[in-house]
Structure formats: C-alpha cells, structure tokens
Amino acid sequence: MKNFTICILPGDGIGPEIMGQALKILKTVEKIYELKINLFSGVIGGIAIDLYNTPLPEATLKLCLNCNAILLGSVGGPKWDKLSPAKRPERGGLLKLRKELGLYANLRPVMLLNSLENISPLSFKENSGKIDLITVRELSSGIYFGEPKKISNNIGIDTMIYREDEIKKIAEIAFKIALKRRKKVCSVDKANVLNSSVLWRKTVSDVSKKYPTVKTEHLYIDNAAMQLILNPSRFDVILASNLFGDIISDESAALTNSLGMLPSASLGDKINLFEPAGGSAPDIAGKNIANPIAQILSVAMMFEYSYGRKDISDHIYTSVKHLIEKNIRTIDIRSDIKNPVSTETFGDLICEEMFKNS
C-alpha cells in the first residue's frame, strides 16, 4: 500500500507528549524512505468530553473512517471517572471506536530485551528463559459487549456471548501469526464452567486442524495466569477472549517491568488502530518524563500490519533496542542509571539512531 493516510488521536494525560515523539519518528521515516505520509488529527476521550461533551465526536469518527490507519495515544483519567460508564472516555470513546471500526483482533507483543532482564519481576529466577510472546485477544464481542448489560434492583448484569464465526475469525489470526513465529498456540478459556468457553475450545480445536505444523494447547485462565509467572518462556502465541485476553495481556506486560515499553495493534477488515498498552498516566502528564517507547513501537506495528512495510518496522525496533543496550532509559525503566533521559530527548535519540542505521 503506497497511500499513507494516518489519523492521529493524541488522547489524554501523557498522550500528547508521547504522540509528539511518534510524530518525530514518522517524519524521520518520510526522509529516510522518501515517502509522503498524510496526517490528520482528531480528539477522543476526556479532551473530547471537555470540548464537545462527548468522548467520541462524530467528526473524529468520520476522520478515522477516511484514513487507512489510526495512531492513538491513551484516554481517560480521574477527572472523568464520575461520569456514567457510557459517557466515560474508555467505554464511550475507545470501546465505541473499536466497535464502529469493526476492530476484532488485538495484538500485544511482549519481548524482554537481554539488557533489561535484571529489572524484570522474574529476575530472581534462575534460567527463567527468554520472554518473547504475543497475546491475540478477541476485541469486538464477549462480556464487554453482550446484552443485557445493566444494573437493576441491586443486581449487576453482564452477558458473555460468543458466536462460532467470531471465535473462528480470531483463531485464524492467531494461527497465522504462529506460523511466522515458533509455531505454538496456547488457547485460554474457562471451559470447565462457562458454556461460551466450551464453544471457544471446540472451535479453536477445529481451526487448529488446518495448521498441523502448529502445536496447540488449551489452558484454563487461572492456570494460564500462573504459568505465565512460573514459566513465561513456554508461551509463543496466546489466544484469548476479550475478557481473558485483557487480563492475560496486562499480566504478560508486567514481565518487562514497564508498560511504557509495550505497543499494541487492533485489527479490522479495513482499518487498523495502534496504541500503547499502558494508560494515560495523568500523574506524570506534562513533566516530560513519560516513556515514549510504546507509542513509537506502535508506529512500527502500524507499518508492518497496515502497510506491509516490515523493513520500516524492523528499523524502528532495532533503533529502540540499540538505545536500550546503550543504557539510555527513561525514569520508569528501573535500573542503576543515574541520569534518565526525558521524553523529548528519547524521541530525538531514536531519530538519530534511525539515521545512523539507514
């Protein structure tokens, strides 16, 4: 795809700061690869509520639908927590946007660099193994969207619904990704107590027959959560429903010690969205200390999954890795460094590293 038309949604909290560094990377890519990248900006989340009294303005949705990729910051914060769930930045903004765009697969890669092994929560373990996995989370169905959903007569109701075709669609994504990695899929469910999980396990088993070279296993969510701590190196591709994928991907992210390191991609049939795995961190907003790596690596994922330019994606990943290996860190990456760099400085250094290796 030669048409690079990207919608930029900075969001709330640290969103605008780390998005600023992502924009530097896009300009660097333009120069190195002689591309023309068209950028359009919109508002979503808390800032949209303040400006337009809605977390997802119609103008923002139309803008997203006219682009072929979306780069999102983070949304939400305590300022808007007292609003009703449907009007809050997370549900009324992000979840609604995912639904409107038909985003059905969330990819969250987690890789612990050798130079950061000493700061992982698992650093106390000997021979804990290499951590390099990706969670493939179903994003458009399940308990977050099932109806009825309400609080009535002091009873809270949420409904978990999955159709066979929805499970099959996300399973195909997981197995195709596994073919390009270490050829292992671990499907996570709760088939011992949930009917939706019984169907989930059966459908994933049926899909697995199309991929005989991929080793498939099934784990209950509680066991999977435990194994992720005891033996994270056993996992390659983790396939999970919306709720379980939300839980397991956040747990796996913690293995690197900082959510600021981890990008994510939300895939649809026509439009994909890319964002950091962490939150808006309003407590450090405006202090120029936020880690921009997750936002920058989201740009890398965008070039790979939306534009088929893995060469550009690898270039960005390699540049980030080189800086980390040089012991250049933001303050959230706990280590023995005495002078952590600022958000702005880290973005500048990544651009310099990319030019050096171009």
Secondary structure, DSSP 8 states (H G I E B T S, - for coil): ---EEEEEEEESTTHHHHHHHHHHHHHHHHHHHT--EEEEE---THHHHHHHSSSS-HHHHHHHHTSSEEEEEE---GGGTTS-GGGSIIIIIIIHHHHHHT--EEEEEEE--GGGGGGSTTTTSTT----EEEEEEE-SSGGGTEEEEEEETTEEEEE----HHHHHHHHHHHHHHHHTTTSEEEEEE-TTT-HHHHHHHHHHHHHHTT-TTSEEEEEEHHHHHHHHHH-GGG-SEEEE-HHHHHHHHHHHHHTTS-GGG-EEEEE-SS-EEEEESS---GGGTTSS----HHHHHHHHHHHHHTT--HHHHHHHHHHHHHHHHTT---TTS-SS-SS---HHHHHHHHHHHHHHT-
